[in-house]
Amino acid sequence: MRSRILLFLATLILVPLLTYFVILFARGYRPSSIGGGSLQATGILAANSLPEGAQLYINSQFKSATDTNLNLPPGSYEIEIKKDTYHSWKKTLEIRPEEVTRAAAVLFPTVPALKAITSAGAAGPALSPDGTKVAFMQTVGKQSDIFILDLNDSPLGILNRDPKQIASLPSVATITWSPDSKQLVLTASPAAYLVDVNNPSQQTTNITARLAALLQDWNLTRTTREAQKFSILPQLMQNTLATAAANLVWSPKENKVLYTATASAVITADLIRQLPGSSTQPQARGLQAGKVYVYDTEEDRNFAVGTAKDKLSWFPTSNHLVKLEPGQVTILEYDGGNPTVVYAGPIENGYAFPYPSSRQLLILANLNPTLSKIANLYAVSLR
């Protein structure tokens, strides 16, 4: 009887005690390296890479392969992720107690492959608003053949599809997409035509008389959609952008906005409650006219990423930007970190469009100017 009572009492003490230590362990507490038998709160570094199987270095020392989670004492760490034939990823991260800090590295090849998409030329390529199609022209005599290139993967996983011709009109000058990416306006002076992308053979219409009204209606639709996105921002951020910013461009996931400051302003701190594991990268909440910024609506973070002279657009991941320069395409993270040159060479008029899968980049280039005066579309591999 006495043994049973002692066992019962021991159970009453040990079970809650063990449960307590299990909870502490799950929250990241580990035995202190200093000694003394104390427990120290740690943070978790979740290191992932695309592609997988890269090498993880912490403070220049190899730790493991990605993807992995490591418990680290709170502090600042130099994190580097490397993989053969890919550009390295490097960032200083702050590990906070009882929080998960993510090192999500997207690695780009050092020598990307190049594949021709067209061979008979491509003029005036225009990306659809949803980022899934590119329309372009080929001139044959006095006729302009209009083509659509689908950038989505096929059901069989094929990435590079053949362009499809949807119209042939005299002397097309410009291509304009509808807000829903289903129609095109083709201006062929002095006429204008409306083409249904999904059914071009039956829905090519002369709209010269109502062109102005149609474009005004499309602009109103775009303005309404932008206003709906704008309304999700904290009120104080709305006020700041309305008075000191222009050229707002939302990320594909609509959780970040790229904008250019037009006047000096200060973004109030803590507009929303901070989420655990939010970015620890240095912010720029003081705006300067002429600089370009990214505001993260989920984490209430604001980062400087360039100047008004830079040609920046969103990458499909919503975590990266595409920067176009003469003879060069760079991809950088939305906080301005890890700028990586993914293409260096001839490029026409800054035409570069990422595929929705993020696996390729479509560029317009003339790689043999001594042999031909026309530019073609090429796919640059990013995976």
C-alpha positions as CSV (number, residue, x, y, z in Angstrom):
1,M,0.0,0.0,0.0
2,R,2.8,2.4,0.9
3,S,4.5,1.7,-2.4
4,R,1.3,2.4,-4.3
5,I,0.9,5.7,-2.5
6,L,4.5,6.7,-3.2
7,L,4.1,5.8,-6.9
8,F,0.8,7.8,-7.1
9,L,2.5,10.8,-5.5
10,A,5.5,10.5,-7.8
11,T,3.2,10.3,-10.8
12,L,1.3,13.5,-9.7
13,I,4.7,15.3,-9.5
14,L,6.5,13.9,-12.4
15,V,3.8,14.0,-15.1
16,P,3.1,17.8,-14.7
17,L,6.9,18.4,-14.5
18,L,7.6,16.4,-17.6
19,T,4.8,18.1,-19.4
20,Y,6.2,21.5,-18.4
21,F,9.6,20.6,-19.8
22,V,8.1,19.3,-23.0
23,I,6.3,22.6,-23.5
24,L,9.5,24.5,-22.8
25,F,11.3,22.4,-25.3
26,A,8.6,22.9,-28.0
27,R,8.9,26.6,-27.4
28,G,12.6,26.5,-28.1
29,Y,14.2,26.4,-24.6
30,R,17.5,24.5,-24.5
31,P,20.1,23.9,-21.8
32,S,22.3,27.0,-21.5
33,S,25.8,26.7,-23.0
34,I,27.1,28.7,-20.1
35,G,26.2,25.9,-17.7
36,G,24.6,26.0,-14.3
37,G,21.7,23.8,-15.3
38,S,19.6,26.7,-16.5
39,L,17.3,26.7,-19.6
40,Q,17.8,29.4,-22.3
41,A,15.1,30.5,-24.7
42,T,16.2,30.0,-28.3
43,G,14.7,30.8,-31.7
44,I,14.2,28.6,-34.7
45,L,15.9,29.2,-38.0
46,A,13.8,27.6,-40.8
47,A,16.1,27.4,-43.8
48,N,14.6,26.5,-47.1
49,S,15.9,26.8,-50.7
50,L,14.6,26.5,-54.2
51,P,16.0,24.2,-55.6
52,E,16.3,22.0,-52.5
53,G,19.5,20.4,-51.2
54,A,21.6,23.5,-50.9
55,Q,24.3,24.0,-48.3
56,L,23.5,26.1,-45.2
57,Y,26.3,28.2,-43.6
58,I,25.9,30.2,-40.4
59,N,28.6,32.7,-39.6
60,S,30.7,31.1,-42.4
61,Q,30.5,27.6,-40.9
62,F,28.7,24.8,-42.6
63,K,25.7,23.5,-40.6
64,S,23.5,21.3,-42.7
65,A,21.7,21.0,-46.0
66,T,18.4,22.7,-46.7
67,D,15.5,22.2,-45.9
68,T,16.0,22.2,-42.1
69,N,15.1,23.8,-38.8
70,L,17.8,24.8,-36.3
71,N,17.5,26.1,-32.7
72,L,19.8,29.0,-32.1
73,P,20.4,31.4,-29.2
74,P,18.9,34.9,-29.8
75,G,21.2,37.2,-31.7
76,S,22.3,38.3,-35.2
77,Y,23.6,35.7,-37.6
78,E,25.2,35.8,-41.1
79,I,23.2,33.2,-43.1
80,E,24.5,32.0,-46.4
81,I,22.9,29.3,-48.7
82,K,25.0,27.9,-51.5
83,K,24.5,25.4,-54.3
84,D,26.8,24.5,-57.2
85,T,26.0,26.3,-60.5
86,Y,23.7,28.7,-58.7
87,H,24.3,32.2,-57.3
88,S,24.7,32.2,-53.5
89,W,22.1,33.8,-51.2
90,K,23.2,35.8,-48.2
91,K,21.5,37.8,-45.5
92,T,21.9,38.9,-41.9
93,L,19.0,37.6,-39.8
94,E,18.0,38.4,-36.3
95,I,17.0,35.3,-34.3
96,R,14.4,36.1,-31.6
97,P,13.5,33.9,-28.6
98,E,10.5,31.6,-29.1
99,E,10.0,32.8,-32.8
100,V,10.6,31.2,-36.1
101,T,12.8,33.2,-38.5
102,R,12.7,32.1,-42.1
103,A,15.6,32.0,-44.5
104,A,13.8,31.3,-47.8
105,A,16.4,31.4,-50.5
106,V,15.4,31.3,-54.2
107,L,18.6,30.5,-56.1
108,F,19.2,31.4,-59.7
109,P,21.6,29.7,-62.1
110,T,25.0,31.2,-62.8
111,V,24.8,30.2,-66.5
112,P,21.1,30.2,-67.6
113,A,20.0,28.4,-70.7
114,L,18.5,30.4,-73.6
115,K,15.8,29.1,-75.9
116,A,14.4,30.8,-79.0
117,I,10.6,31.2,-78.9
118,T,10.2,32.9,-82.2
119,S,12.4,33.0,-85.4
120,A,10.4,35.3,-87.7
121,G,10.5,38.3,-85.4
122,A,8.3,39.8,-82.6
123,A,7.4,43.5,-82.3
124,G,5.7,45.4,-79.5
125,P,5.2,42.5,-77.1
126,A,2.5,43.3,-74.4
127,L,2.0,41.3,-71.2
128,S,-1.6,40.7,-70.2
129,P,-2.7,42.1,-66.8
130,D,-2.9,38.7,-65.3
131,G,0.7,37.9,-66.4
132,T,-0.2,34.7,-68.2
133,K,-0.1,35.8,-71.9
134,V,2.0,37.9,-74.2
135,A,0.7,39.4,-77.4
136,F,3.1,40.5,-80.2
137,M,3.2,41.4,-83.9
138,Q,5.0,40.1,-87.0
139,T,5.0,42.3,-90.1
140,V,4.5,40.6,-93.4
141,G,4.5,43.2,-96.2
142,K,1.8,45.7,-95.3
143,Q,0.0,43.2,-93.0
144,S,0.5,42.7,-89.2
145,D,0.0,39.2,-87.9
146,I,-1.0,39.2,-84.3
147,F,0.1,36.3,-82.1
148,I,-0.6,35.2,-78.5
149,L,2.0,33.3,-76.5
150,D,0.6,31.4,-73.5
151,L,3.1,31.6,-70.6
152,N,1.4,29.0,-68.4
153,D,2.6,25.4,-68.1
154,S,0.6,23.0,-70.3
155,P,-1.4,20.2,-68.6
156,L,1.6,17.9,-69.6
157,G,4.1,20.2,-67.9
158,I,5.4,21.7,-71.2
159,L,6.6,25.2,-70.5
160,N,7.4,26.6,-73.9
161,R,4.3,26.5,-76.1
162,D,4.2,27.7,-79.7
163,P,2.6,31.2,-80.3
164,K,-0.8,31.1,-81.9
165,Q,-1.9,33.6,-84.5
166,I,-5.2,35.3,-83.7
167,A,-5.5,38.0,-86.3
168,S,-4.0,39.6,-89.5
169,L,-4.7,43.3,-90.0
170,P,-3.2,46.1,-92.0
171,S,-0.4,48.1,-90.2
172,V,-1.2,47.5,-86.6
173,A,0.5,50.1,-84.4
174,T,-0.4,49.3,-80.8
175,I,-1.7,46.4,-78.7
176,T,-3.8,47.1,-75.6
177,W,-5.1,44.4,-73.2
178,S,-8.5,44.6,-71.5
179,P,-8.4,44.6,-67.7
180,D,-9.7,40.9,-67.6
181,S,-7.0,39.7,-70.1
182,K,-9.6,38.4,-72.4
183,Q,-9.6,41.0,-75.2
184,L,-7.2,43.1,-77.2
185,V,-7.6,46.4,-78.9
186,L,-5.5,46.6,-82.0
187,T,-5.0,50.1,-83.5
188,A,-4.4,50.0,-87.2
189,S,-4.6,53.6,-88.4
190,P,-7.1,54.9,-89.1
191,A,-9.1,51.9,-87.8
192,A,-9.2,50.0,-84.4
193,Y,-10.3,46.4,-83.8
194,L,-11.4,44.4,-80.8
195,V,-10.3,40.8,-80.7
196,D,-11.6,38.1,-78.4
197,V,-8.4,36.2,-77.4
198,N,-10.3,33.0,-76.7
199,N,-12.4,33.1,-79.9
200,P,-10.6,35.3,-82.4
201,S,-12.1,33.9,-85.6
202,Q,-15.6,34.9,-84.6
203,Q,-15.0,38.0,-82.5
204,T,-12.8,40.4,-84.4
205,T,-14.8,43.7,-84.6
206,N,-14.2,47.1,-86.0
207,I,-14.6,49.5,-83.1
208,T,-13.2,52.7,-84.5
209,A,-16.3,54.7,-83.7
210,R,-16.4,53.6,-80.0
211,L,-12.7,53.2,-79.3
212,A,-12.5,56.2,-76.9
213,A,-15.6,55.1,-74.9
214,L,-14.2,51.5,-74.6
215,L,-10.8,52.6,-73.4
216,Q,-12.4,55.0,-71.0
217,D,-14.5,52.1,-69.6
218,W,-11.4,49.9,-69.3
219,N,-9.6,52.7,-67.4
220,L,-12.6,53.0,-65.0
221,T,-12.5,49.3,-64.4
222,R,-8.8,49.5,-63.6
223,T,-9.3,52.5,-61.3
224,T,-12.1,50.7,-59.4
225,R,-9.9,47.6,-58.9
226,E,-7.0,49.7,-57.7
227,A,-9.3,51.5,-55.2
228,Q,-10.5,48.1,-53.8
229,K,-6.9,47.0,-53.2
230,F,-6.0,50.4,-51.7
231,S,-8.8,50.1,-49.2
232,I,-7.2,47.1,-47.4
233,L,-4.3,49.3,-46.3
234,P,-4.3,50.8,-42.7
235,Q,-5.9,54.2,-42.8
236,L,-2.7,56.1,-41.9
237,M,-0.9,54.3,-44.7
238,Q,-3.7,55.2,-47.1
239,N,-3.3,58.8,-46.1
240,T,0.5,58.7,-46.6
241,L,0.3,57.1,-50.1
242,A,-2.5,59.4,-51.2
243,T,-0.5,62.5,-50.4
244,A,3.2,61.5,-50.9
245,A,3.3,58.6,-53.4
246,A,2.5,57.7,-57.0
247,N,2.8,54.7,-59.5
248,L,1.4,52.1,-57.1
249,V,1.8,48.6,-58.4
250,W,0.4,45.6,-56.4
251,S,2.2,42.3,-56.1
252,P,0.6,39.3,-57.8
253,K,-0.6,38.0,-54.4
254,E,-1.8,41.6,-53.5
255,N,0.0,41.5,-50.2
256,K,2.6,44.1,-51.1
257,V,2.7,47.4,-53.0
258,L,5.5,49.0,-55.0
259,Y,5.4,52.7,-55.1
260,T,7.4,55.9,-55.8
261,A,7.6,58.6,-53.1
262,T,6.7,62.1,-54.5
263,A,7.3,64.0,-51.2
264,S,9.0,63.5,-47.9
265,A,6.8,61.7,-45.3
266,V,7.1,59.4,-42.3
267,I,5.1,56.2,-42.1
268,T,3.8,55.8,-38.5
269,A,5.3,52.8,-36.7
270,D,3.2,49.8,-35.7
271,L,0.2,50.5,-38.0
272,I,-0.9,46.9,-37.4
273,R,0.0,44.3,-34.7
274,Q,3.3,42.7,-35.4
275,L,3.2,39.1,-36.4
276,P,5.7,36.6,-34.9
277,G,8.6,35.9,-37.3
278,S,8.2,39.1,-39.2
279,S,11.1,40.4,-41.3
280,T,14.0,41.8,-39.2
281,Q,15.6,43.6,-42.2
282,P,16.3,47.3,-41.8
283,Q,13.3,49.4,-42.8
284,A,12.9,52.8,-44.4
285,R,9.8,54.4,-42.8
286,G,11.0,57.9,-43.6
287,L,10.1,58.6,-47.3
288,Q,12.3,60.6,-49.6
289,A,10.9,62.0,-52.9
290,G,12.2,60.2,-55.9
291,K,12.9,56.9,-54.2
292,V,11.0,53.6,-54.7
293,Y,9.7,51.5,-51.8
294,V,7.8,48.3,-51.1
295,Y,5.2,48.2,-48.3
296,D,4.3,44.8,-46.9
297,T,0.6,44.9,-45.9
298,E,0.8,41.7,-43.8
299,E,3.9,42.5,-41.7
300,D,3.7,46.4,-41.7
301,R,7.3,46.7,-43.2
302,N,8.5,49.3,-45.6
303,F,11.7,48.9,-47.6
304,A,13.7,51.1,-50.0
305,V,14.4,49.2,-53.2
306,G,15.6,51.9,-55.7
307,T,15.0,55.2,-57.3
308,A,12.4,56.6,-59.8
309,K,14.9,56.0,-62.6
310,D,14.9,52.2,-62.0
311,K,12.5,50.1,-64.1
312,L,11.1,47.8,-61.5
313,S,8.2,45.3,-61.7
314,W,6.9,42.3,-59.7
315,F,8.2,38.7,-60.0
316,P,5.4,36.1,-59.7
317,T,6.5,35.0,-56.2
318,S,5.4,38.4,-54.8
319,N,8.7,38.2,-52.8
320,H,10.9,39.4,-55.6
321,L,11.2,42.3,-58.1
322,V,12.5,42.4,-61.6
323,K,14.9,45.3,-62.4
324,L,15.5,46.1,-66.0
325,E,18.7,48.0,-67.1
326,P,20.3,48.4,-70.5
327,G,21.7,44.9,-71.4
328,Q,20.9,43.4,-68.0
329,V,18.0,41.9,-66.0
330,T,18.4,41.6,-62.2
331,I,16.1,39.9,-59.7
332,L,16.1,41.2,-56.1
333,E,14.1,40.4,-53.0
334,Y,11.3,42.7,-52.0
335,D,13.4,44.2,-49.2
336,G,16.1,45.1,-51.6
337,G,18.4,42.2,-50.7
338,N,20.3,39.6,-52.8
339,P,20.2,41.4,-56.2
340,T,21.1,38.7,-58.8
341,V,21.9,39.3,-62.4
342,V,19.9,36.6,-64.2
343,Y,20.6,37.8,-67.8
344,A,23.3,40.0,-69.3
345,G,23.3,40.6,-73.1
346,P,21.2,42.2,-75.8
347,I,17.7,43.2,-74.9
348,E,15.2,45.4,-76.8
349,N,13.4,48.3,-75.2
350,G,13.4,46.7,-71.7
351,Y,11.0,43.9,-72.8
352,A,11.4,41.2,-70.1
353,F,8.4,39.2,-68.7
354,P,8.6,36.4,-66.1
355,Y,6.6,33.3,-66.6
356,P,3.9,32.7,-64.0
357,S,5.8,29.6,-62.8
358,S,8.9,31.7,-62.1
359,R,10.9,29.1,-64.0
360,Q,11.7,31.3,-67.0
361,L,12.1,34.9,-68.2
362,L,10.8,36.0,-71.6
363,I,13.0,38.6,-73.3
364,L,13.0,40.4,-76.6
365,A,16.4,40.5,-78.2
366,N,18.4,40.6,-81.4
367,L,21.3,38.2,-80.8
368,N,22.7,38.5,-84.4
369,P,22.4,42.2,-85.4
370,T,24.9,41.7,-88.2
371,L,22.7,39.1,-89.9
372,S,19.2,40.4,-89.1
373,K,17.5,43.6,-88.0
374,I,14.6,42.0,-86.3
375,A,14.4,40.9,-82.7
376,N,12.9,37.6,-81.4
377,L,11.5,36.3,-78.2
378,Y,13.8,34.1,-76.1
379,A,13.1,32.2,-72.8
380,V,15.9,32.5,-70.2
381,S,15.9,29.6,-67.7
382,L,15.7,30.5,-64.0
383,R,15.6,27.0,-62.6
